[in-house]
Amino acid sequence: METYNPYMNLPGVTAEELIILEQTTAGLNDIQKKYFLDIYTSKRKSAETIRIFCIVGIVIPGIQRVMVEQIAWGILFFFTGGLFFVMTIVDIINYKTLANEFNQKMAYESFHIAKMANQFAT
């Protein structure tokens, strides 16, 4: 019998992201998993959103890095024209990596929030 996986409903979810989510939430109970999913859904960014911001980064260098909370890199890109547009092109090519790294960070952050919320609820 197949079990329902709520992570499959996330828009643009990748296989790598599913694995990270399953590993991250393995120790949570059902209430914590629901809370985790609510938090994670509000924090994650789809790869397509990151790709759009990488393309916009040609005009406004560094915006893609600010979107994934890499503020220092965003400021550096802004003042150097995306490091003379070379790194902006690299970001356009590697947008999925940017999205996966950001979403993994948000998964761990959401996990800790869900875990702490359960401790205060009991």
C-alpha positions as CSV (number, residue, x, y, z in Angstrom):
1,M,0.0,0.0,0.0
2,E,1.3,3.4,-1.0
3,T,1.5,6.1,1.6
4,Y,0.7,9.7,1.0
5,N,3.7,12.0,0.7
6,P,2.7,15.7,1.3
7,Y,6.0,16.9,0.0
8,M,5.1,15.8,-3.5
9,N,2.6,18.6,-3.7
10,L,5.2,21.3,-3.4
11,P,5.5,23.2,-6.7
12,G,8.7,22.3,-8.7
13,V,10.0,19.9,-6.0
14,T,13.0,17.9,-7.2
15,A,14.0,14.3,-6.3
16,E,17.0,15.7,-4.4
17,E,14.8,18.0,-2.4
18,L,12.4,15.1,-1.6
19,I,15.3,13.1,-0.2
20,I,16.4,16.0,2.0
21,L,12.9,16.6,3.3
22,E,12.4,12.9,4.1
23,Q,15.8,12.7,5.9
24,T,15.1,16.0,7.8
25,T,11.7,15.0,9.0
26,A,12.4,11.4,9.9
27,G,12.4,12.1,13.6
28,L,9.2,14.2,13.7
29,N,5.8,13.1,14.7
30,D,2.7,13.8,12.5
31,I,1.9,17.1,14.2
32,Q,5.5,18.3,14.0
33,K,5.6,17.2,10.3
34,K,2.5,19.3,9.5
35,Y,3.9,22.3,11.3
36,F,7.3,21.7,9.5
37,L,5.5,21.6,6.1
38,D,3.6,24.8,6.9
39,I,6.8,26.6,7.8
40,Y,8.9,25.1,5.0
41,T,6.3,25.9,2.4
42,S,6.4,29.6,3.3
43,K,10.2,29.7,3.2
44,R,11.2,27.7,0.2
45,K,11.9,29.0,-3.3
46,S,11.3,27.1,-6.4
47,A,14.1,26.6,-8.9
48,E,12.0,28.5,-11.5
49,T,11.7,31.6,-9.2
50,I,15.5,31.5,-8.7
51,R,16.1,31.2,-12.5
52,I,13.9,34.3,-13.1
53,F,15.8,36.3,-10.5
54,C,19.1,35.1,-12.0
55,I,18.0,36.5,-15.4
56,V,16.9,39.7,-13.8
57,G,20.4,39.7,-12.2
58,I,21.8,40.7,-15.6
59,V,20.0,44.1,-15.1
60,I,20.2,44.3,-11.3
61,P,23.3,42.4,-10.4
62,G,23.2,40.5,-7.1
63,I,19.4,40.3,-6.7
64,Q,19.5,36.5,-7.1
65,R,22.0,36.2,-4.2
66,V,19.9,38.5,-2.0
67,M,16.9,36.2,-2.8
68,V,18.7,33.2,-1.4
69,E,19.8,35.2,1.7
70,Q,23.5,35.6,0.6
71,I,23.5,39.3,1.3
72,A,27.3,39.8,1.2
73,W,27.5,38.2,-2.2
74,G,24.5,40.2,-3.4
75,I,26.2,43.5,-2.4
76,L,29.5,42.3,-4.0
77,F,27.7,41.4,-7.2
78,F,25.9,44.8,-7.2
79,F,29.0,46.9,-6.9
80,T,31.1,44.8,-9.4
81,G,28.4,44.2,-12.0
82,G,28.0,40.6,-11.1
83,L,31.8,40.3,-10.9
84,F,31.8,41.7,-14.5
85,F,28.8,39.5,-15.4
86,V,30.8,36.3,-15.3
87,M,29.3,35.1,-12.0
88,T,25.9,36.2,-13.0
89,I,26.1,33.9,-16.1
90,V,27.4,31.1,-13.8
91,D,24.3,31.7,-11.6
92,I,22.0,31.5,-14.6
93,I,23.6,28.1,-15.5
94,N,23.6,26.8,-11.9
95,Y,20.2,28.2,-10.7
96,K,19.1,24.7,-9.5
97,T,22.1,24.4,-7.2
98,L,21.3,27.8,-5.7
99,A,17.7,26.8,-5.2
100,N,18.6,23.4,-3.7
101,E,21.2,24.9,-1.3
102,F,18.7,27.5,-0.1
103,N,15.9,25.0,0.3
104,Q,18.1,22.7,2.3
105,K,19.0,25.5,4.6
106,M,15.3,26.4,5.0
107,A,14.5,22.7,5.7
108,Y,16.9,22.5,8.6
109,E,15.7,25.9,9.9
110,S,12.1,24.8,9.6
111,F,13.0,21.5,11.3
112,H,14.4,23.3,14.3
113,I,11.4,25.6,14.6
114,A,9.0,22.6,14.4
115,K,11.0,20.7,17.0
116,M,11.1,23.7,19.4
117,A,7.4,24.4,19.0
118,N,6.6,20.9,20.1
119,Q,8.8,21.3,23.2
120,F,6.8,24.4,24.3
121,A,3.5,22.8,23.5
122,T,4.0,19.8,25.8
